[in-house]
Amino acid sequence: MPLNASETELRAWIRLSLEPELGAARIRLLLSVFGLPQHIVEATTGNLARYLDPALAARLRQAPEPDIQAAVDQALDWLRADGHHLLTLADPQYPRALYALTDPPPILYAHGRLDLLDRPMLAIVGARHATADGERNAHAFARHLAQQGWCVVSGLASGIDGAAHTGALDAGEAGGGTLAVLGTGIDRVYPSSHHALAHRIATHGLLLSEFPLGTPGLPFHFPQRNRIVAALSRGVLVVEAAARSGSLITARLAGELGREVFAIPGSIHSPLSRGCHALIRQGAKLVESGQDIVEELRQGALPGMPGAGPAAFAAPAGAPDAPATPLEAPGEAAADVSGAGDPETDPDDAALLRRLGLDPIALDTLQADLGWPLDRVMSRLTLLEIAGRIERCADGRYRRSA
């Protein structure tokens, strides 16, 4: 299909997203300073070195490494196929709801119907090893919600996710459709047993991934995927979940982003009911039918969702009607990066640095230890990383800079 931006701009977007030491936080900072991505790679080493490690600044001024160049070429070849899309932070079709995240993906690979991004979304998540009743519930709720015009979002996993996608598709072409957020590259399917389902979603719904082509399903990718599931949706329904599960991470992220959380109760004797019961005790809404959800969400759209104004979300430099720079969180002014990570002036930085050592720590563990909302943890981590006080490891964990 035709490219939705110049090839020069797309090459720059893809190259920046592939540079292993950049990450979303630094890309957003550079966009706020230099504008479009091609202006970043064309900037002088001296200007880049004001915001990056000198070695990284020098590398960006050079031609891409052969493996990165090959990956850029592969992505552009993939993009030319029918139904394939690349959404950048500056693209008007980029989901504005993702601006609520402190680290919205710089680019998203999409396969299928982009018109679904304009529909109201509801996530349905739950156990991979679900019971037959759980899968029937997920299918029934998803079908009912899709028939009411909702796009059902999930993660293409086994169990509840697969049943939810199938239920939404079974609502037919007049339904709201379904969107699968992947924890792999968009050209891979995990689990492999969902190849037929993924093909059906690509034809009648939408597949979405922030990961480069060919990326396998590594364990730390799935919590990263879950934040997109939570941010896209006006609410999250948990059907079945153990006491400790990825579904509860998604529900917690949704709550911290101001989304509604719903849970279906189950038997007190079932381990897969414990997560839902815990959510209900913490304030999630108990639901017994899809109509319970429809009536709850009918009362009003969240900021940044379809039908609501975009002012509550920080937009990237170059995005249409951008209300703020890429480093601004909702309702906050842009932070002064030069002062980030100074424990003598910022108590949040001091607390974070006291908890971090040279041994890597997972984001979930760090958040639980500090007891802070996720956006607060991520915003401080972002600024500390940019300031060079901490570093993010290849597996997504954080530690102090050596």
C-alpha positions in Angstrom: 0.0 0.0 0.0 1.2 3.6 -0.4 3.5 4.9 2.3 1.9 7.4 4.6 5.0 9.5 4.9 8.1 10.1 2.8 10.6 7.2 2.7 13.3 9.5 4.2 11.1 10.2 7.2 10.0 6.6 7.6 13.6 5.4 7.4 14.5 7.8 10.2 11.6 6.7 12.4 12.4 3.0 12.0 16.1 3.5 12.5 15.6 5.5 15.7 13.2 2.8 17.0 15.8 0.1 16.3 18.8 1.8 18.0 19.2 -0.3 21.2 20.5 2.5 23.5 17.8 5.1 22.6 14.5 3.9 23.9 11.2 5.8 23.8 12.2 8.3 26.5 15.2 9.6 24.6 13.4 9.5 21.3 10.7 11.7 22.7 13.3 14.1 24.1 15.1 14.4 20.8 11.8 14.9 18.9 10.9 17.8 21.3 14.3 19.4 20.5 14.9 18.7 16.8 11.4 18.1 15.4 11.0 15.3 12.9 13.2 12.2 13.1 15.2 13.0 10.0 16.3 16.2 11.7 17.6 14.1 14.5 19.8 11.9 12.3 20.9 15.0 10.4 21.9 17.0 13.5 25.5 17.6 14.3 27.3 15.4 16.8 27.8 18.4 19.1 24.1 19.2 19.2 23.2 15.5 19.8 25.8 15.2 22.5 23.9 17.8 24.6 21.2 15.1 25.1 23.0 11.8 24.5 26.1 9.9 25.5 28.9 11.2 23.1 29.4 7.7 21.6 25.7 7.3 20.9 25.6 10.8 19.4 28.5 10.0 17.1 26.9 6.7 16.0 23.6 8.5 15.1 25.6 10.8 12.8 27.0 7.7 10.9 25.3 5.4 8.5 23.3 2.7 10.3 25.0 -0.5 11.3 24.4 -3.2 8.7 22.0 -5.2 10.9 19.9 -2.0 11.5 20.0 -1.0 7.8 18.8 -4.5 6.9 16.0 -4.2 9.5 14.9 -0.8 8.1 14.8 -2.2 4.5 12.8 -5.2 5.7 10.3 -3.0 7.5 9.8 -0.8 4.4 9.3 -4.0 2.2 6.8 -5.3 4.7 5.0 -1.9 4.7 4.4 -2.0 1.0 2.1 -5.1 1.3 -1.6 -4.6 1.3 -3.1 -4.0 4.7 0.2 -3.2 6.3 0.7 0.1 8.1 3.3 2.0 10.2 1.9 4.5 12.6 4.4 7.1 14.1 3.9 9.5 16.9 3.4 12.2 14.3 0.8 10.3 12.4 -2.8 11.6 12.7 -4.0 7.9 12.9 -1.7 7.1 15.9 -4.0 6.2 18.8 -4.2 9.4 20.9 -5.1 7.4 24.0 -1.5 6.1 24.1 -0.3 9.6 24.9 -1.5 8.9 28.4 1.6 6.6 28.8 4.9 8.0 29.9 6.5 5.9 27.2 4.2 5.7 24.1 5.8 3.6 21.4 7.5 5.9 18.8 6.2 3.6 16.1 3.5 0.9 15.8 3.3 -1.8 13.2 -0.3 -2.5 12.2 -1.9 -5.1 10.0 -5.6 -4.9 9.2 -8.4 -2.3 9.6 -7.1 1.1 10.9 -10.7 2.3 11.1 -11.1 0.3 14.3 -8.8 2.7 16.1 -11.6 5.3 15.9 -14.1 3.0 17.8 -14.6 2.9 21.6 -12.5 0.0 23.0 -12.9 -2.4 25.9 -10.2 -4.9 26.9 -10.9 -8.4 27.9 -8.1 -10.3 29.6 -7.6 -13.4 31.8 -5.9 -16.7 32.4 -4.0 -18.5 29.6 -5.1 -21.9 31.2 -8.7 -20.9 31.5 -11.6 -23.1 32.4 -14.2 -24.0 29.8 -16.7 -21.7 31.7 -14.2 -18.9 31.6 -13.7 -19.2 27.9 -17.4 -19.3 27.3 -17.9 -16.2 29.4 -15.1 -14.3 27.6 -16.6 -15.3 24.2 -20.2 -14.3 25.3 -19.1 -10.9 26.8 -16.9 -10.1 23.8 -19.7 -10.9 21.3 -22.3 -8.8 23.2 -19.9 -5.9 23.5 -18.9 -6.1 19.8 -22.6 -6.2 18.9 -23.0 -2.9 20.9 -20.3 -1.3 18.8 -17.3 -1.8 21.1 -14.0 -2.9 19.7 -12.7 -5.7 21.9 -9.0 -5.4 22.7 -6.8 -8.3 24.0 -3.4 -9.8 23.7 -3.8 -12.9 21.4 -2.7 -15.2 24.2 -4.2 -18.7 24.8 -7.3 -19.0 26.9 -9.4 -15.9 27.7 -7.6 -13.7 25.1 -8.3 -16.1 22.3 -11.9 -16.6 23.3 -12.5 -12.8 23.5 -11.1 -12.2 20.1 -13.2 -15.0 18.7 -16.4 -13.7 20.4 -15.9 -10.3 18.9 -15.3 -11.6 15.4 -18.4 -13.8 15.7 -20.5 -10.7 16.2 -20.0 -10.2 12.4 -19.0 -7.4 10.1 -21.6 -5.1 11.7 -19.9 -5.5 15.1 -17.2 -3.3 16.7 -14.4 -5.7 15.7 -11.4 -6.8 17.7 -7.8 -5.5 18.1 -4.9 -7.8 19.2 -1.8 -6.2 20.7 1.1 -8.5 20.2 4.1 -9.3 22.4 6.1 -10.2 19.3 6.9 -8.7 16.0 3.8 -8.3 13.9 5.1 -11.0 11.5 5.2 -13.6 14.2 2.3 -15.3 16.0 2.5 -16.5 19.6 1.2 -19.0 20.5 1.7 -20.8 17.2 -1.7 -22.4 17.7 -3.3 -19.0 17.0 -2.1 -18.7 13.4 -5.6 -19.1 12.0 -7.0 -16.6 14.6 -4.3 -14.1 13.8 -5.1 -14.4 10.1 -8.8 -13.9 10.8 -8.0 -10.8 12.9 -5.8 -9.3 10.2 -8.6 -9.7 7.7 -11.5 -8.5 9.8 -9.9 -6.7 12.8 -6.5 -5.2 13.5 -3.1 -6.6 14.7 -0.8 -4.1 16.5 2.8 -4.3 17.7 5.5 -1.9 18.9 8.2 -4.6 18.4 10.4 -4.8 15.3 9.8 -7.4 12.7 11.0 -10.9 13.7 10.9 -10.2 17.5 10.2 -13.4 19.3 7.9 -13.7 22.3 10.2 -13.0 25.2 8.8 -13.0 28.8 9.4 -9.3 29.5 7.6 -8.3 26.3 4.2 -9.3 27.6 4.0 -6.8 30.5 5.2 -4.2 28.0 2.4 -5.2 25.7 -0.1 -5.0 28.6 0.4 -1.3 29.1 -0.8 -0.7 25.5 -3.9 -2.9 26.0 -4.8 -0.9 29.2 -4.1 2.5 27.6 -6.2 1.9 24.5 -9.3 0.8 26.4 -11.9 2.7 28.3 -12.1 -0.2 30.6 -10.6 -3.6 31.3 -12.6 -6.8 32.1 -10.8 -9.6 33.9 -12.6 -12.9 33.3 -10.4 -15.4 35.2 -7.0 -14.7 36.9 -4.8 -16.4 39.5 -3.7 -14.4 42.5 -0.5 -13.4 40.6 -0.9 -13.0 36.9 -0.3 -10.7 34.0 -4.0 -9.9 33.8 -3.8 -8.2 37.2 -0.9 -6.1 35.9 -3.1 -5.0 33.0 -5.9 -4.2 35.5 -3.6 -2.2 37.7 -2.2 -0.3 34.8 -5.8 0.5 33.7 -6.7 1.8 37.1 -3.7 4.0 37.3 -4.5 5.4 33.8 -8.0 6.3 35.0 -9.7 3.5 33.1 -12.6 1.4 34.6 -11.8 -2.1 35.9 -14.4 -4.9 35.8 -14.2 -8.4 37.1 -16.4 -11.5 36.8 -16.7 -13.4 40.2 -16.3 -17.1 40.4 -16.2 -20.0 42.8 -14.4 -19.4 46.0 -12.8 -22.9 45.5 -11.2 -22.0 42.1 -7.7 -20.7 42.0 -8.6 -18.8 38.9 -11.2 -16.8 40.8 -8.8 -15.4 43.3 -7.4 -12.6 41.1 -10.9 -11.4 40.2 -12.1 -11.5 43.8 -9.0 -9.6 44.9 -9.8 -6.9 42.2 -13.4 -6.7 43.4 -12.2 -6.2 47.0 -9.9 -3.4 45.8 -12.8 -1.6 44.0 -13.2 -3.2 40.6 -16.8 -3.4 39.5 -18.5 -6.8 39.7 -20.3 -7.6 36.5 -22.6 -10.4 35.6 -23.4 -9.5 32.0 -22.0 -7.4 29.1 -24.8 -5.0 29.6 -23.5 -4.1 33.1 -20.3 -2.9 31.4 -22.1 -1.0 28.6 -24.3 0.9 31.1 -21.3 1.8 33.3 -19.3 3.1 30.4 -22.2 4.8 28.7 -22.0 7.6 31.3 -19.1 9.4 29.6 -16.0 9.1 27.5 -12.6 9.4 29.0 -10.3 12.2 27.8 -8.3 11.3 24.7 -10.8 8.5 23.7 -12.9 8.6 20.5 -15.5 11.3 20.9 -13.5 13.2 23.6 -11.2 16.1 23.3 -7.4 15.4 23.1 -6.3 18.2 25.5 -5.7 15.8 28.5 -3.0 13.9 26.6 0.5 15.1 25.7 1.1 14.9 22.0 4.5 14.6 20.3 6.3 17.2 18.4 4.9 17.4 14.9 1.6 15.7 15.7 -1.6 17.5 14.6 -2.8 20.0 17.2 -0.2 18.9 19.7 -1.0 20.4 23.1 2.4 19.7 24.7 5.9 18.4 24.1 6.7 14.7 24.1 8.1 14.9 27.6 5.0 16.4 29.2 2.8 14.1 31.2 -1.0 14.7 31.3 -1.6 17.9 33.3 2.1 18.6 33.9 4.6 21.1 32.6 7.6 19.7 30.8 10.3 18.6 33.3 13.7 20.2 33.5 15.9 17.3 32.5 19.1 19.0 33.7 18.0 18.7 37.3 16.7 15.2 37.1 18.2 12.6 39.4 19.6 15.1 41.9 18.8 13.4 45.3 19.6 16.7 47.1 16.8 18.6 45.3 14.1 16.0 44.5 12.8 13.6 47.1 11.3 11.3 44.5 14.7 10.9 42.8 16.3 10.3 46.2 13.8 7.5 47.0 14.3 5.9 43.6 18.0 6.0 43.8 18.1 4.6 47.3 16.0 1.6 46.1 18.1 1.0 42.9 21.5 -0.6 43.0 23.8 -2.1 40.4 21.7 -5.3 40.3 18.8 -4.9 37.9 15.2 -4.5 39.3 12.0 -5.1 37.5 9.6 -2.2 37.1 6.8 -4.1 38.9 9.0 -4.8 41.8 10.2 -1.2 42.0 6.6 0.1 41.9 5.5 -2.3 44.6 8.4 -1.4 46.9 7.8 2.3 46.5 4.0 2.2 46.5 3.7 4.8 43.8 1.4 5.0 40.8 3.0 3.7 37.7 3.0 7.0 35.9 4.9 8.6 38.8 7.5 5.8 38.7 7.9 5.9 34.9 8.2 9.7 34.8 11.0 9.7 37.3 12.8 6.7 35.7 12.6 8.5 32.3 14.2 11.6 33.6 16.8 9.8 35.6 17.7 7.7 32.5 18.0 10.8 30.4 20.2 12.4 33.0 22.4 9.3 33.0 21.9 8.4 36.6 20.2 5.0 35.8 20.1 2.7 32.9 17.5 0.3 31.4 18.8 -3.2 30.8 18.0 -5.2 27.6 15.4 -7.2 29.5 13.5 -4.1 30.6 14.8 -3.9 34.2 16.5 -0.9 35.7 19.7 -0.3 37.7 22.0 2.5 38.7 24.5 3.6 36.2 28.0 2.2 37.0 
